[in-house]
Amino acid sequence: MLLTKDLSRVPAVKHGRATEAVAIQAWEQATRLHTIVDWRSFCSEVTNEWYRKQAQIGGPDVVVEIDETLITRRKYNRGRLSTQIWPFGGIERVSKRKFLVPLTCDVAENRTKETLLPLITKYILPGTIIYSDAFRSYHDIKNLGYTHCVVNHSKNFVDPEDNNFHTQNIERLWKDVKSWVKRPGIWSKYLYQYLGRYLFPTAHEPSTLLHHFFVQAAKLYPPQSDRSPTASTELSDSSSEIDSDAS
């Protein structure tokens, strides 16, 4: 815990109460730290709840780029892999609306069409124009009510004959996500919280971000009012007690 080095600046020291001054200062700093930790935890809880209820993106004639990527965390001072995480996601080319989902089963199995296709239908609206690479798990997308455009990355990342054939937006998204998730102190078991804290600010305009945060917080913890069922019950019980006392 950090304390002021020059205790002579603390008024109590000048009156011979150095021990008391240090104790008070330590208590104030601990209280501030506790408040910061509580607020950070509350923010994570709110954004995590929002993240787990991500809205669908896309729609008729809307272009969405999809992809999956590997996020690897290494142990300190060791080259051995400790954790492998494969997020799957999509992003609208124009609006930049997006979704991200961690793939949680075994690495050898979690990128099959049995895993990815249900996620596509869950998070992408029918009629969407989907751009992806040539990964075999995506081959049946065209049978699910989407227009599927394939970018062959073994030849080029942007088709020289048609500049619309690319997945540059989702690649840029992965770059941002990895820079966020791979910070020191990040743990895979908290990945949903990290992704929620990353996605929530990017899903709203800066001028309305605080408003949307408190709206989501109110959904998670609905404020009580005189009209709420709980409040009405409490008022009714209180009235009954008063009537009983009066009688």
PAKOL-180781 format. One record per atom (N, C-alpha, C): atom name; x, y, z. Coordinates in Angstrom, 1 decimal, decimal comma. Each point is the difference from the previous one (the first is absolute). Example, Ala and Ser with C-alpha at 12.3 -4.5 7.8 and 13.67 -1.06 7.14 Angstrom:
// PAKOL-180781
 atom      x      y      z
    N   13,2   -5,7    7,8
   CA   -0,9    1,2    0,0
    C    0,9    1,2    0,0
    N   -0,4    1,1   -0,7
   CA    0,9    1,1    0,0
    C   -0,8    1,1    0,8
END
This chain:
// PAKOL-180781
 atom      x      y      z
    N    0,9   -1,2    0,0
   CA   -0,9    1,2    0,0
    C    0,9    1,2    0,0
    N   -0,4    1,0   -0,8
   CA    0,8    1,2   -0,1
    C   -0,3    1,0    1,0
    N    1,0    0,6    0,7
   CA   -0,3    1,0    1,0
    C    0,8    1,3   -0,4
    N   -0,4    1,1    0,5
   CA    0,7    1,3   -0,2
    C    1,4   -0,1    0,6
    N    1,1    0,2   -0,7
   CA    1,3   -0,1    0,5
    C    0,3    1,1    1,0
    N   -0,4    1,3   -0,4
   CA    0,3    1,1    0,9
    C   -1,2    0,2    1,0
    N    0,1   -0,6    1,1
   CA   -1,1    0,0    1,0
    C   -0,1    1,4    0,6
    N    1,0    0,9   -0,2
   CA   -0,1    1,3    0,6
    C   -1,1    0,8   -0,6
    N   -0,4   -0,4   -1,2
   CA   -1,1    0,7   -0,7
    C   -1,4   -0,4    0,6
    N    0,0   -1,0    0,8
   CA   -1,3   -0,4    0,6
    C   -0,2    0,8    1,3
    N   -1,1    0,8    0,1
   CA   -0,2    0,8    1,1
    C    0,1   -0,7    1,4
    N   -0,4   -1,2    0,0
   CA    0,0   -0,7    1,3
    C    1,4   -0,3    0,5
    N    0,9   -0,1   -0,9
   CA    1,4   -0,2    0,4
    C    0,6    1,1    0,8
    N   -0,4    1,2   -0,4
   CA    0,5    1,2    0,7
    C   -0,5    0,1    1,5
    N   -1,0   -0,8    0,3
   CA   -0,6    0,0    1,3
    C    0,4   -1,3    0,7
    N    1,0   -0,7   -0,5
   CA    0,5   -1,1    0,7
    C   -0,9   -1,3   -0,2
    N   -0,8    0,0   -1,0
   CA   -0,9   -1,1   -0,2
    C    0,4   -0,7   -1,3
    N    1,3   -0,3   -0,2
   CA    0,5   -0,6   -1,2
    C   -0,6   -1,4   -0,3
    N   -0,1   -0,8    1,0
   CA   -0,6   -1,4   -0,1
    C   -1,4    0,1   -0,5
    N   -0,8    0,9    0,7
   CA   -1,4    0,1   -0,4
    C   -0,1    0,5   -1,4
    N    0,8    1,0   -0,4
   CA    0,0    0,5   -1,4
    C    0,2   -1,1   -1,0
    N    1,1   -0,8    0,2
   CA    0,3   -1,0   -0,9
    C   -1,2   -1,0   -0,1
    N   -0,6   -0,4    1,1
   CA   -1,1   -0,9    0,1
    C   -1,2    0,5   -0,8
    N   -0,3    1,3    0,2
   CA   -1,1    0,6   -0,7
    C    0,3    0,0   -1,5
    N    1,2    0,4   -0,4
   CA    0,3    0,0   -1,4
    C    0,0   -1,4   -0,7
    N    0,5   -1,0    0,7
   CA   -0,1   -1,3   -0,5
    C   -1,4   -0,5   -0,1
    N   -0,9    0,4    1,0
   CA   -1,4   -0,4   -0,1
    C   -0,7    0,7   -1,2
    N    0,3    1,2   -0,2
   CA   -0,6    0,7   -1,2
    C    0,4   -0,6   -1,3
    N    1,3   -0,3   -0,1
   CA    0,5   -0,6   -1,3
    C   -0,6   -1,4   -0,2
    N   -0,1   -0,8    1,1
   CA   -0,7   -1,3   -0,1
    C   -1,4    0,1   -0,4
    N   -0,7    1,0    0,6
   CA   -1,4    0,2   -0,4
    C   -0,2    0,4   -1,4
    N    0,9    0,9   -0,5
   CA   -0,1    0,4   -1,4
    C    0,3   -1,2   -0,9
    N    1,0   -0,8    0,3
   CA    0,3   -1,2   -0,8
    C   -1,2   -1,0    0,0
    N   -0,6   -0,2    1,2
   CA   -1,1   -0,9    0,1
    C   -1,2    0,5   -0,9
    N   -0,2    1,3    0,0
   CA   -1,1    0,6   -0,8
    C    0,3   -0,2   -1,5
    N    1,3    0,2   -0,4
   CA    0,4   -0,2   -1,4
    C   -0,2   -1,5   -0,4
    N    0,4   -0,9    0,8
   CA   -0,2   -1,4   -0,3
    C   -1,5   -0,4   -0,1
    N   -0,8    0,5    0,9
   CA   -1,4   -0,3   -0,1
    C   -0,6    0,6   -1,2
    N    0,3    1,2   -0,4
   CA   -0,5    0,7   -1,2
    C    0,4   -0,8   -1,2
    N    1,3   -0,4   -0,1
   CA    0,5   -0,8   -1,1
    C   -0,8   -1,3   -0,2
    N   -0,2   -0,6    1,2
   CA   -0,7   -1,3    0,0
    C   -1,5    0,2   -0,5
    N   -0,6    1,1    0,4
   CA   -1,4    0,3   -0,4
    C    0,0    0,2   -1,5
    N    0,9    0,8   -0,5
   CA    0,0    0,3   -1,4
    C    0,2   -1,3   -0,8
    N    0,9   -0,9    0,4
   CA    0,2   -1,3   -0,7
    C   -1,3   -0,8    0,1
    N   -0,7    0,0    1,1
   CA   -1,2   -0,7    0,1
    C   -1,1    0,5   -1,0
    N   -0,1    1,3   -0,1
   CA   -1,0    0,6   -0,9
    C    0,3   -0,3   -1,5
    N    1,3    0,2   -0,4
   CA    0,4   -0,2   -1,4
    C    0,0   -1,5   -0,3
    N    0,3   -0,9    1,0
   CA    0,0   -1,4   -0,2
    C   -1,5   -0,5   -0,3
    N   -0,9    0,5    0,8
   CA   -1,4   -0,3   -0,2
    C   -0,5    0,4   -1,4
    N    0,4    1,2   -0,4
   CA   -0,4    0,5   -1,4
    C    0,7   -0,9   -1,1
    N    1,2   -0,3    0,3
   CA    0,8   -0,8   -1,0
    C   -0,7   -1,4   -0,3
    N   -0,5   -0,6    1,1
   CA   -0,6   -1,3   -0,2
    C   -1,3    0,0   -0,7
    N   -0,5    1,2   -0,2
   CA   -1,3    0,2   -0,8
    C    0,2    0,8   -1,2
    N    1,1   -0,3   -0,7
   CA    0,3    0,8   -1,2
    C   -1,1   -0,1   -1,1
    N   -0,3    1,2   -0,6
   CA   -1,0    0,0   -1,0
    C    0,5   -0,5   -1,3
    N   -0,9   -0,4   -0,8
   CA    0,3   -0,5   -1,4
    C    0,5    1,2   -0,8
    N    0,9   -0,3   -1,0
   CA    0,4    1,0   -0,9
    C   -0,3   -0,4   -1,4
    N    0,2    0,8   -1,0
   CA   -0,3   -0,3   -1,4
    C   -1,4    0,3   -0,4
    N   -0,5   -0,7   -1,0
   CA   -1,3    0,2   -0,5
    C    0,0    0,0   -1,6
    N   -1,1    0,1   -0,6
   CA    0,0   -0,1   -1,5
    C    1,0    1,0   -0,6
    N    0,8   -0,5   -0,9
   CA    1,0    0,8   -0,7
    C    1,1    0,7    0,8
    N    0,1   -0,3    1,3
   CA    1,0    0,5    0,9
    C    1,2   -0,9   -0,1
    N    1,2    0,6   -0,1
   CA    1,2   -0,9   -0,1
    C    0,6   -0,2    1,3
    N    0,3   -1,2    0,4
   CA    0,6   -0,4    1,2
    C    1,2   -0,9   -0,2
    N    1,1    0,4    0,5
   CA    1,2   -0,9   -0,1
    C    0,2   -0,8    1,3
    N    0,2   -1,3   -0,2
   CA    0,2   -0,9    1,1
    C    1,3   -0,7    0,0
    N    0,5   -0,5    1,2
   CA    1,3   -0,6    0,0
    C    0,1   -0,6    1,5
    N    1,0   -0,8    0,1
   CA    0,4   -0,5    1,4
    C    1,5    0,2    0,1
    N    0,5    0,2    1,2
   CA    1,4    0,3    0,2
    C    0,5   -0,7    1,3
    N    1,3   -0,2    0,1
   CA    0,6   -0,6    1,1
    C    0,6    1,0    0,9
    N   -0,5    0,0    1,3
   CA    0,7    0,8    1,0
    C    0,7   -0,9    1,0
    N    1,3    0,2    0,1
   CA    0,9   -0,9    0,7
    C    0,6    0,8    1,2
    N   -0,1   -0,6    1,2
   CA    0,7    0,6    1,1
    C    1,1   -0,9    0,4
    N    1,2    0,6    0,2
   CA    1,2   -0,8    0,4
    C    0,4    0,3    1,5
    N    0,5   -1,0    0,6
   CA    0,5    0,3    1,4
    C    1,2    0,8    0,0
    N    0,2    0,8    1,1
   CA    1,2    0,8    0,1
    C    1,2   -0,7   -0,1
    N    0,9    0,5   -0,9
   CA    1,4   -0,6   -0,1
    C    0,0   -1,4   -0,5
    N   -1,0   -0,4   -0,6
   CA   -0,1   -1,4   -0,6
    C   -0,6    0,1   -1,4
    N    0,5   -0,9   -0,8
   CA   -0,5   -0,1   -1,4
    C   -1,2   -1,0   -0,1
    N   -0,3   -0,7    1,0
   CA   -1,0   -1,0   -0,1
    C   -1,4    0,6    0,0
    N   -0,9   -0,4   -0,9
   CA   -1,4    0,5    0,0
    C   -0,7   -0,4    1,3
    N   -0,8    1,0    0,6
   CA   -0,7   -0,4    1,1
    C   -1,5    0,1   -0,3
    N   -0,5    0,8   -0,9
   CA   -1,4    0,1   -0,3
    C   -0,2    0,4   -1,4
    N   -1,0   -0,6   -0,7
   CA   -0,3    0,3   -1,3
    C   -1,5    0,4   -0,1
    N   -0,4    1,1   -0,5
   CA   -1,3    0,5   -0,1
    C   -0,3    0,4   -1,4
    N   -1,1   -0,5   -0,6
   CA   -0,4    0,3   -1,3
    C   -1,3    0,8    0,0
    N    0,1    1,3   -0,1
   CA   -1,3    0,8   -0,1
    C   -0,5    0,0   -1,5
    N   -1,3    0,0   -0,1
   CA   -0,6    0,1   -1,3
    C   -0,9    1,2    0,0
    N    0,1    0,7   -1,2
   CA   -0,8    1,3    0,0
    C   -0,3    0,5   -1,4
    N   -0,8    1,1    0,0
   CA   -0,4    0,6   -1,3
    C   -0,1    1,5    0,2
    N    0,1    0,7   -1,1
   CA   -0,1    1,5    0,1
    C   -0,6    0,5   -1,3
    N   -1,0    0,9    0,2
   CA   -0,6    0,6   -1,2
    C    1,0    1,0   -0,7
    N    0,1   -0,1   -1,2
   CA    1,0    0,7   -0,8
    C   -0,2    1,5    0,1
    N   -1,2    0,5    0,1
   CA   -0,3    1,4   -0,1
    C   -0,2    0,6    1,5
    N   -0,9   -0,6    0,7
   CA   -0,3    0,6    1,4
    C    1,0   -0,4    1,0
    N    0,7   -1,1   -0,2
   CA    1,0   -0,6    0,9
    C   -0,6   -0,6    1,2
    N   -1,3   -0,3    0,0
   CA   -0,7   -0,8    1,0
    C    0,6   -1,4    0,0
    N    0,2   -0,6    1,2
   CA    0,7   -1,2    0,0
    C   -0,5   -1,0    1,1
    N    0,5   -1,2   -0,1
   CA   -0,2   -1,0    1,1
    C    1,2   -0,8    0,2
    N    0,3   -0,5    1,2
   CA    1,1   -0,8    0,3
    C   -0,4   -1,1    0,9
    N    0,5   -1,2   -0,3
   CA   -0,4   -1,2    0,8
    C    1,3   -0,9    0,2
    N    0,4   -0,2    1,3
   CA    1,1   -1,0    0,2
    C   -0,5   -1,4   -0,2
    N    0,8   -0,8   -0,7
   CA   -0,3   -1,4   -0,3
    C    0,6   -0,7    1,2
    N   -0,8   -0,8    0,7
   CA    0,4   -0,5    1,3
    C    0,3   -1,5    0,1
    N   -0,3   -0,7   -1,1
   CA    0,3   -1,4    0,0
    C    1,5   -0,3   -0,4
    N    0,3   -1,3   -0,2
   CA    1,4   -0,4   -0,3
    C    0,4    0,7   -1,3
    N    1,3    0,5   -0,1
   CA    0,5    0,7   -1,1
    C   -0,2   -0,8   -1,3
    N    0,2   -1,3    0,0
   CA   -0,1   -0,8   -1,2
    C   -1,4   -0,2   -0,5
    N   -1,0    0,4    0,9
   CA   -1,4   -0,2   -0,4
    C   -0,8    1,3   -0,1
    N    0,4    1,0    0,6
   CA   -0,9    1,2    0,2
    C   -0,1    0,9   -1,3
    N    0,7   -0,4   -1,1
   CA   -0,1    0,8   -1,2
    C   -0,7   -0,8   -1,1
    N   -0,8   -1,0    0,3
   CA   -0,7   -0,8   -0,9
    C   -1,3    0,8   -0,5
    N   -0,6   -0,5   -1,1
   CA   -1,2    0,7   -0,4
    C   -1,1   -0,3    1,0
    N    0,0   -1,1    0,8
   CA   -1,0   -0,2    1,0
    C    0,0    1,0    1,1
    N    1,2    0,6    0,2
   CA    0,1    1,1    1,0
    C   -0,2    1,4   -0,6
    N    0,5    0,2   -1,2
   CA    0,0    1,4   -0,6
    C   -1,3    0,4   -0,6
    N   -0,6   -1,0   -0,7
   CA   -1,2    0,4   -0,8
    C   -1,2    0,4    1,0
    N   -0,2   -0,7    1,1
   CA   -1,0    0,5    0,9
    C    0,2    1,3    0,6
    N    1,3    0,4    0,2
   CA    0,4    1,3    0,5
    C   -0,3    1,1   -1,1
    N    0,2   -0,4   -1,3
   CA   -0,3    0,9   -1,1
    C   -1,5    0,3    0,0
    N   -0,9   -1,0    0,1
   CA   -1,4    0,2   -0,1
    C   -0,5    0,7    1,3
    N    0,7   -0,1    1,1
   CA   -0,4    0,6    1,3
    C    0,3    1,5   -0,1
    N    1,2    0,4   -0,5
   CA    0,4    1,4    0,1
    C   -0,1    0,8   -1,3
    N   -0,3   -0,6   -1,1
   CA   -0,1    0,7   -1,3
    C   -1,4   -0,2   -0,6
    N   -0,6    1,1   -0,4
   CA   -1,4   -0,1   -0,5
    C    0,0   -0,6   -1,4
    N   -1,1   -0,6   -0,3
   CA   -0,2   -0,6   -1,4
    C    0,1    1,1   -1,1
    N    0,4   -0,4   -1,1
   CA    0,1    1,0   -1,1
    C    1,4    0,7   -0,1
    N    0,8   -0,2    1,0
   CA    1,3    0,7    0,1
    C    1,0   -0,5   -1,1
    N    0,8    0,9   -0,5
   CA    1,1   -0,4   -0,9
    C    1,2   -0,3    0,9
    N    0,4   -1,2    0,0
   CA    1,1   -0,4    0,9
    C    1,3   -0,2   -0,8
    N    1,1    0,7    0,5
   CA    1,3   -0,2   -0,6
    C    0,8   -0,8    1,0
    N    0,7   -1,0   -0,5
   CA    0,9   -0,8    0,9
    C    1,2   -0,5   -0,8
    N    0,9   -0,7    0,7
   CA    1,1   -0,7   -0,8
    C   -0,6   -1,3   -0,4
    N    0,9   -0,9   -0,6
   CA   -0,4   -1,2   -0,6
    C    0,0   -1,2    1,0
    N   -0,1    0,3    1,3
   CA    0,0   -1,0    1,0
    C   -1,2   -1,0   -0,2
    N    0,3   -1,3    0,0
   CA   -1,0   -1,0   -0,4
    C   -1,3    0,0    0,9
    N    0,1    0,5    1,2
   CA   -1,1    0,0    0,9
    C   -1,1    1,0   -0,5
    N    0,4    0,9   -0,9
   CA   -0,9    1,1   -0,5
    C   -0,7   -0,4   -1,3
    N    0,3   -1,2   -0,5
   CA   -0,5   -0,4   -1,3
    C   -1,6    0,0   -0,2
    N   -0,6   -0,3    1,1
   CA   -1,5   -0,1    0,0
    C   -0,7    1,3    0,3
    N    0,6    1,1    0,2
   CA   -0,6    1,2    0,3
    C   -1,1    0,4   -1,0
    N    0,3   -0,3   -1,3
   CA   -0,9    0,4   -1,0
    C   -1,4   -0,7    0,1
    N    0,0   -1,1    0,7
   CA   -1,2   -0,8    0,2
    C   -0,8    0,5    1,2
    N    0,4    1,0    0,7
   CA   -0,7    0,5    1,2
    C   -0,7    1,3   -0,2
    N   -0,2    0,4   -1,2
   CA   -0,7    1,3   -0,3
    C    0,9    1,2   -0,1
    N    1,3   -0,2   -0,3
   CA    0,9    1,1   -0,2
    C    0,6   -0,1   -1,4
    N    0,5    1,2   -0,4
   CA    0,9    0,0   -1,2
    C    1,4   -0,1    0,5
    N    0,8   -1,0   -0,5
   CA    1,3   -0,3    0,6
    C    1,0    0,3   -1,1
    N    1,0    0,9    0,4
   CA    1,1    0,4   -0,9
    C    1,3   -0,5    0,6
    N    0,8   -0,7   -0,7
   CA    1,2   -0,6    0,5
    C    1,2    0,7   -0,4
    N    0,9    0,4    0,9
   CA    1,3    0,6   -0,3
    C    1,1   -1,0    0,1
    N    0,6   -0,3   -1,0
   CA    1,1   -1,0    0,0
    C    1,3    0,6    0,5
    N    0,3   -0,1    1,2
   CA    1,2    0,6    0,6
    C    1,3   -0,7   -0,5
    N   -0,1   -1,2   -0,6
   CA    1,2   -0,6   -0,5
    C    0,5    0,7   -1,3
    N   -0,9    0,8   -0,6
   CA    0,4    0,7   -1,2
    C    0,2    1,5    0,3
    N   -0,9    0,6    0,7
   CA    0,1    1,4    0,4
    C   -1,0    0,4    1,1
    N    0,3    1,0    0,7
   CA   -0,9    0,5    1,1
    C   -1,1    1,0   -0,6
    N    0,3    0,6   -1,1
   CA   -0,9    0,9   -0,6
    C    0,0   -0,4   -1,5
    N   -1,2   -0,3   -0,5
   CA   -0,1   -0,4   -1,4
    C    0,4    1,1   -0,9
    N    1,1   -0,1   -0,9
   CA    0,4    1,1   -0,8
    C   -1,0    0,4   -1,1
    N   -0,9   -0,9   -0,3
   CA   -1,0    0,3   -1,0
    C   -1,3    0,6    0,7
    N   -0,2   -0,2    1,2
   CA   -1,1    0,6    0,7
    C    0,4    0,3    1,5
    N    0,1    1,3    0,3
   CA    0,5    0,4    1,3
    C   -1,0   -0,3    1,1
    N   -1,2   -0,3   -0,3
   CA   -1,0   -0,4    1,0
    C    0,2   -1,3    0,6
    N    0,8   -0,9   -0,7
   CA    0,3   -1,3    0,5
    C    1,2    0,0    0,9
    N   -0,3    0,2    1,3
   CA    1,0    0,0    1,0
    C   -0,6   -0,2    1,4
    N    0,8   -0,2    1,0
   CA   -0,4   -0,2    1,4
    C    0,8    0,9    0,9
    N    0,4    1,2   -0,5
   CA    0,9    0,9    0,7
    C   -0,6    0,5    1,3
    N   -1,3    0,2    0,0
   CA   -0,7    0,5    1,3
    C    0,1   -0,9    1,1
    N   -0,2   -1,3   -0,2
   CA    0,0   -1,0    1,0
    C    1,5   -0,2    0,5
    N    0,9    0,1   -1,0
   CA    1,4   -0,2    0,3
    C    0,5    1,2    1,0
    N   -0,5    1,2   -0,3
   CA    0,3    1,1    0,8
    C   -0,6   -0,1    1,4
    N   -1,2   -0,6    0,0
   CA   -0,7   -0,2    1,3
    C    0,8   -1,0    0,9
    N    0,6   -1,1   -0,6
   CA    0,8   -0,9    0,7
    C    1,2    0,7    0,6
    N    0,6    0,9   -0,8
   CA    1,2    0,7    0,5
    C   -0,3    0,8    1,2
    N   -1,2    0,7    0,0
   CA   -0,4    0,7    1,2
    C   -0,3   -0,9    1,2
    N   -0,7   -1,1   -0,3
   CA   -0,4   -0,9    1,1
    C    1,2   -0,6    0,7
    N    1,0   -0,4   -0,8
   CA    1,2   -0,6    0,5
    C    0,8    1,0    0,9
    N    0,1    1,2   -0,5
   CA    0,7    1,1    0,8
    C   -0,7    0,2    1,3
    N   -1,3   -0,2    0,1
   CA   -0,8    0,2    1,2
    C    0,2   -1,2    0,9
    N   -0,2   -1,2   -0,5
   CA   -0,1   -1,2    0,8
    C    1,4   -0,5    0,4
    N    1,0    0,3   -0,7
   CA    1,4   -0,5    0,3
    C    0,7    0,9    1,0
    N   -0,6    1,0    0,6
   CA    0,6    0,8    1,0
    C    0,5   -0,8    1,2
    N    1,0    0,5    0,7
   CA    0,5   -0,8    1,2
    C   -1,2   -0,1    1,0
    N   -0,1   -1,1    0,6
   CA   -1,0   -0,2    1,0
    C   -1,3   -0,6   -0,5
    N   -0,1   -0,2   -1,3
   CA   -1,2   -0,6   -0,6
    C    0,0   -1,5    0,2
    N   -1,2   -0,5    0,4
   CA   -0,1   -1,4    0,2
    C   -1,2   -0,6   -0,8
    N    0,2   -1,2   -0,6
   CA   -1,1   -0,5   -0,9
    C   -1,3   -0,2    0,7
    N    0,0   -0,3    1,3
   CA   -1,3   -0,2    0,7
    C   -0,8    1,3    0,1
    N    0,6    1,1   -0,2
   CA   -0,7    1,3    0,0
    C   -0,3    0,5   -1,4
    N    0,2   -0,8   -1,0
   CA   -0,1    0,5   -1,4
    C   -1,3    0,7   -0,3
    N   -1,1   -0,6    0,5
   CA   -1,3    0,6   -0,3
    C   -0,1    1,5    0,5
    N    0,6    0,2    1,2
   CA    0,0    1,3    0,6
    C    0,9    0,9   -0,9
    N    1,2   -0,5   -0,4
   CA    0,8    0,9   -0,8
    C   -0,6    0,4   -1,3
    N   -0,6   -1,0   -0,7
   CA   -0,7    0,3   -1,2
    C   -1,2    0,9    0,1
    N   -0,7   -0,2    1,1
   CA   -1,1    1,0    0,3
    C    0,5    1,4    0,2
    N    1,1    0,1    0,8
   CA    0,5    1,4    0,2
    C    0,6    0,6   -1,2
    N    0,5   -0,9   -1,0
   CA    0,5    0,5   -1,2
    C   -1,2    0,4   -1,0
    N   -1,0   -0,9   -0,1
   CA   -1,1    0,3   -1,0
    C   -0,9    1,1    0,4
    N   -0,4    0,1    1,3
   CA   -1,0    0,9    0,4
    C    0,4    1,5   -0,4
    N    1,2    0,5    0,2
   CA    0,3    1,4   -0,4
    C    0,0    0,1   -1,5
    N    0,4   -1,1   -0,8
   CA    0,0    0,1   -1,4
    C   -1,4   -0,1   -0,7
    N   -0,9   -0,4    0,8
   CA   -1,4   -0,2   -0,5
    C   -0,8    1,3    0,1
    N    0,5    1,0    0,7
   CA   -0,8    1,2    0,2
    C    0,9    1,3   -0,3
    N   -0,7    1,0   -0,4
   CA    0,7    1,3   -0,2
    C    0,5    0,5    1,3
    N    1,2    0,7    0,0
   CA    0,5    0,5    1,2
    C   -0,9    0,9    0,8
    N   -0,8    0,8   -0,8
   CA   -0,9    1,0    0,7
    C   -1,1   -0,7    0,7
    N   -0,4   -1,2   -0,4
   CA   -1,1   -0,7    0,7
    C    0,4   -1,2    0,8
    N    1,3   -0,2    0,1
   CA    0,6   -1,2    0,6
    C   -0,5   -0,1    1,5
    N    0,1    1,1    0,8
   CA   -0,3   -0,1    1,4
    C   -1,5   -0,2    0,1
    N   -0,8    0,6   -0,8
   CA   -1,5   -0,3    0,0
    C   -0,3   -1,4   -0,2
    N    0,6   -0,6   -1,0
   CA   -0,3   -1,5   -0,3
    C    0,5   -0,9    1,1
    N    1,1    0,5    0,7
   CA    0,6   -0,8    1,1
    C   -1,0   -0,1    1,1
    N   -0,6    1,2    0,4
   CA   -1,0    0,0    1,1
    C   -1,3   -0,6   -0,4
    N   -0,4    0,0   -1,2
   CA   -1,1   -0,7   -0,5
    C    0,2   -1,5    0,2
    N    1,1   -0,5   -0,4
   CA    0,3   -1,4    0,2
    C    0,1   -0,4    1,5
    N    0,6    0,9    0,8
   CA    0,1   -0,2    1,4
    C   -1,4   -0,1    0,6
    N   -0,9    0,8   -0,4
   CA   -1,4    0,0    0,5
    C   -0,7   -1,3   -0,4
    N    0,3   -0,5   -1,2
   CA   -0,6   -1,3   -0,4
    C    0,6   -1,1    1,0
    N    1,2    0,1    0,3
   CA    0,6   -1,1    0,9
    C   -0,5    0,2    1,4
    N    0,0    1,2    0,5
   CA   -0,5    0,3    1,3
    C   -1,2    1,0   -0,1
    N   -1,2   -0,4   -0,2
   CA   -1,1    0,9   -0,2
    C   -0,2    0,9    1,2
    N    0,0    1,3   -0,1
   CA   -0,3    0,9    1,2
    C   -1,4   -0,2    0,5
    N   -0,1    0,0    1,3
   CA   -1,4   -0,1    0,6
    C   -0,6    1,4    0,0
    N   -1,3    0,0   -0,1
   CA   -0,8    1,2    0,1
    C   -1,3   -0,3    0,8
    N   -0,8    1,0    0,2
   CA   -1,3   -0,2    0,7
    C   -0,9   -0,9   -0,8
    N    0,2   -0,1   -1,3
   CA   -0,8   -0,8   -0,8
    C    0,4   -1,4   -0,2
    N    1,3   -0,3    0,4
   CA    0,5   -1,4   -0,1
    C   -0,7   -0,9    0,9
    N   -0,1   -1,3   -0,5
   CA   -0,7   -1,0    0,9
    C    0,6   -0,2    1,3
    N    1,3    0,1    0,1
   CA    0,7   -0,2    1,3
    C   -0,3    1,2    0,9
    N    0,1    1,2   -0,6
   CA   -0,3    1,2    0,9
    C   -1,5    0,0    0,4
    N   -0,9   -0,4   -0,8
   CA   -1,4   -0,1    0,3
    C   -0,2   -1,0    1,2
    N    0,6   -1,1   -0,1
   CA   -0,1   -1,0    1,0
    C    0,5    0,5    1,4
    N    1,2    0,7   -0,1
   CA    0,6    0,5    1,2
    C   -0,9    1,1    0,6
    N   -0,6    0,9   -0,8
   CA   -0,9    1,0    0,5
    C   -1,2   -0,6    0,6
    N   -0,5   -1,1   -0,7
   CA   -1,2   -0,7    0,6
    C    0,3   -0,6    1,3
    N    1,1   -0,6    0,1
   CA    0,4   -0,6    1,3
    C    0,2    1,0    1,1
    N    0,6    1,2   -0,4
   CA    0,2    1,0    1,0
    C   -1,4    0,6    0,5
    N   -0,9    0,1   -1,0
   CA   -1,3    0,5    0,4
    C   -0,7   -0,9    0,9
    N    0,1   -1,3   -0,2
   CA   -0,6   -1,0    0,8
    C    0,6    0,0    1,4
    N    1,3    0,2    0,1
   CA    0,6    0,1    1,3
    C   -0,5    1,2    0,8
    N   -0,1    1,1   -0,7
   CA   -0,5    1,3    0,6
    C   -1,4   -0,2    0,5
    N   -0,9   -0,6   -0,8
   CA   -1,4   -0,3    0,4
    C    0,0   -0,9    1,2
    N    0,8   -1,0    0,0
   CA    0,0   -0,9    1,1
    C    0,4    0,7    1,3
    N    1,1    0,9   -0,1
   CA    0,4    0,7    1,2
    C   -1,1    1,0    0,5
    N   -0,7    0,6   -1,0
   CA   -1,0    0,9    0,4
    C   -1,2   -0,7    0,7
    N   -0,3   -1,2   -0,5
   CA   -1,1   -0,7    0,7
    C    0,4   -0,6    1,3
END
